[in-house]
Amino acid sequence: MYAIVEMAGQQFKVAKDQKVYVHRLQGEVGSKVTFDNVLLLDNNGNVTIGAPAVEGASVTAQILSHLKGDKVIVFKKKRRKGYIKKNGHRQYLSEIQIESIAATGGKKSAKKEAAPKKEAAPKKAEVKEATTDYSSMTVAELKAAAKEAGIKGYTSLKKAELIEALTK
């Protein structure tokens, strides 16, 4: 079983008992950290893809140590100009060990996604019916409302003319 998880702004493919170096995490050495942003789960060939994350799934890890990464040299030069800059950088890292991958609720996310799509269409209709304050709308919104109302020649009308045509 493995999972693709977003940790500290980066995505990692992790499995149980794997050690991973990530950007420095808040927490002391020996403490446990839970990551809820699981993007993909694979349970022996049964793949669950989140949209954008799998609901209910989580990855638990233990912080083993805090350390600094290898030094990276940043060297900039412009030839024949006398411009040379040399900087170094060492990234602060945390070494973690993945303890468990929980897939509870992974299949429920597909059902929850389907329900809002059905409810979304009536909400849009309710919003359009309730919106009668045309003066606060943009020209593009007014043109869209005129198109739905079946007004001909709405593309060449100005804002005041669109409002007048829609109020009739």
C-alpha positions as CSV (number, residue, x, y, z in Angstrom):
1,M,0.0,0.0,0.0
2,Y,1.3,3.4,-0.9
3,A,0.0,7.0,-1.0
4,I,0.8,10.3,-2.6
5,V,0.7,13.0,0.1
6,E,1.3,16.7,0.1
7,M,3.7,17.5,3.0
8,A,5.1,21.0,3.6
9,G,4.3,22.2,0.1
10,Q,5.7,19.2,-1.7
11,Q,4.2,15.9,-2.9
12,F,5.7,12.6,-1.9
13,K,5.0,9.0,-2.7
14,V,5.2,7.2,0.7
15,A,4.7,3.7,2.0
16,K,4.7,2.2,5.5
17,D,8.1,2.3,7.4
18,Q,9.6,4.6,4.7
19,K,11.9,7.4,5.8
20,V,11.5,10.8,4.0
21,Y,13.2,14.1,4.2
22,V,10.8,17.0,4.1
23,H,11.0,20.8,4.7
24,R,11.2,21.6,8.4
25,L,8.0,20.6,10.3
26,Q,6.7,22.2,13.4
27,G,7.0,19.7,16.2
28,E,9.6,18.1,18.5
29,V,11.7,15.1,17.7
30,G,9.7,12.0,18.6
31,S,6.3,13.6,18.1
32,K,3.7,12.3,15.7
33,V,2.4,14.2,12.7
34,T,-0.7,13.5,10.7
35,F,-1.1,14.6,7.1
36,D,-4.7,14.8,5.8
37,N,-4.0,16.0,2.2
38,V,-3.8,12.6,0.6
39,L,-4.0,12.9,-3.2
40,L,-3.9,9.2,-4.2
41,L,-4.2,5.9,-2.4
42,D,-3.2,2.5,-3.8
43,N,-4.3,-0.5,-1.7
44,N,-3.0,-3.6,-3.5
45,G,-4.1,-2.4,-7.0
46,N,-7.3,-0.7,-5.8
47,V,-6.5,3.0,-6.7
48,T,-8.5,5.9,-5.2
49,I,-7.8,9.3,-6.7
50,G,-8.9,12.4,-4.8
51,A,-10.4,15.5,-6.3
52,P,-8.2,17.2,-5.1
53,A,-7.8,15.1,-1.9
54,V,-9.2,11.8,-0.7
55,E,-11.7,12.5,2.1
56,G,-11.1,10.7,5.3
57,A,-7.6,9.4,4.3
58,S,-4.6,10.3,6.4
59,V,-0.9,9.4,6.8
60,T,0.7,9.3,10.2
61,A,4.4,9.9,10.6
62,Q,6.9,10.3,13.4
63,I,9.6,13.0,13.4
64,L,13.0,11.3,13.7
65,S,15.3,14.3,13.6
66,H,15.7,17.9,12.4
67,L,18.8,18.7,10.3
68,K,20.2,20.8,7.6
69,G,20.6,19.6,4.0
70,D,23.7,19.7,1.8
71,K,25.1,23.1,0.9
72,V,24.0,24.4,-2.5
73,I,26.3,27.0,-4.1
74,V,24.5,29.8,-6.0
75,F,27.0,31.4,-8.4
76,K,26.2,34.3,-10.7
77,K,28.6,35.9,-13.2
78,K,28.3,38.3,-16.1
79,R,31.4,38.0,-18.2
80,R,33.5,41.1,-19.0
81,K,31.5,43.2,-16.5
82,G,33.3,42.4,-13.3
83,Y,30.1,41.0,-11.8
84,I,30.5,38.0,-9.6
85,K,28.1,36.8,-6.8
86,K,28.6,33.7,-4.7
87,N,26.0,32.6,-2.2
88,G,25.4,29.4,-0.3
89,H,22.3,27.9,1.1
90,R,21.5,25.0,3.4
91,Q,17.8,23.9,3.6
92,Y,16.3,23.1,7.0
93,L,14.9,19.6,6.8
94,S,13.0,17.1,9.0
95,E,13.5,13.4,8.7
96,I,10.2,11.5,9.2
97,Q,9.2,7.8,9.2
98,I,5.8,6.9,7.9
99,E,4.0,4.8,10.5
100,S,0.6,4.2,9.0
101,I,-1.6,5.0,6.0
102,A,-5.3,5.1,6.8
103,A,-7.8,4.8,3.9
104,T,-11.0,5.2,5.9
105,G,-13.7,7.1,4.0
106,G,-11.8,7.0,0.6
107,K,-14.8,5.6,-1.3
108,K,-17.3,8.1,0.2
109,S,-15.7,11.0,-1.6
110,A,-17.2,10.0,-4.9
111,K,-20.7,10.0,-3.5
112,K,-20.2,13.3,-1.8
113,E,-19.0,14.9,-5.1
114,A,-22.0,13.7,-7.0
115,A,-24.5,15.3,-4.6
116,P,-23.3,18.9,-4.9
117,K,-23.4,18.8,-8.7
118,K,-27.1,18.0,-8.7
119,E,-27.8,20.8,-6.2
120,A,-25.6,23.3,-8.1
121,A,-28.0,23.8,-11.0
122,P,-31.0,24.9,-9.0
123,K,-28.8,27.3,-7.0
124,K,-27.7,29.1,-10.1
125,A,-31.3,29.5,-11.2
126,E,-32.3,30.9,-7.8
127,V,-29.4,33.4,-7.9
128,K,-30.4,34.7,-11.4
129,E,-34.1,35.1,-10.4
130,A,-33.2,36.9,-7.1
131,T,-30.7,39.3,-8.8
132,T,-32.7,42.3,-10.1
133,D,-30.1,45.0,-9.2
134,Y,-28.7,45.5,-12.7
135,S,-26.8,48.7,-11.9
136,S,-24.2,46.8,-9.8
137,M,-23.6,44.2,-12.5
138,T,-20.8,44.4,-15.0
139,V,-21.4,44.8,-18.8
140,A,-20.4,41.2,-19.4
141,E,-22.9,40.0,-16.8
142,L,-25.6,42.2,-18.3
143,K,-24.9,40.8,-21.8
144,A,-25.2,37.3,-20.4
145,A,-28.5,38.1,-18.8
146,A,-29.8,39.7,-22.0
147,K,-28.8,36.6,-24.0
148,E,-30.8,34.4,-21.6
149,A,-33.7,36.8,-21.8
150,G,-33.7,36.5,-25.6
151,I,-33.0,40.2,-26.3
152,K,-31.7,40.7,-29.9
153,G,-28.8,43.0,-30.7
154,Y,-27.5,43.0,-27.1
155,T,-23.9,42.8,-28.2
156,S,-23.8,46.4,-29.4
157,L,-25.8,48.0,-26.5
158,K,-24.1,50.1,-23.8
159,K,-24.6,49.5,-20.1
160,A,-27.5,51.9,-19.6
161,E,-29.2,50.5,-22.7
162,L,-28.8,46.9,-21.5
163,I,-30.3,47.8,-18.1
164,E,-33.2,49.5,-19.8
165,A,-33.8,46.5,-22.0
166,L,-33.6,44.1,-19.2
167,T,-36.0,46.0,-16.9
168,K,-38.8,46.0,-19.6
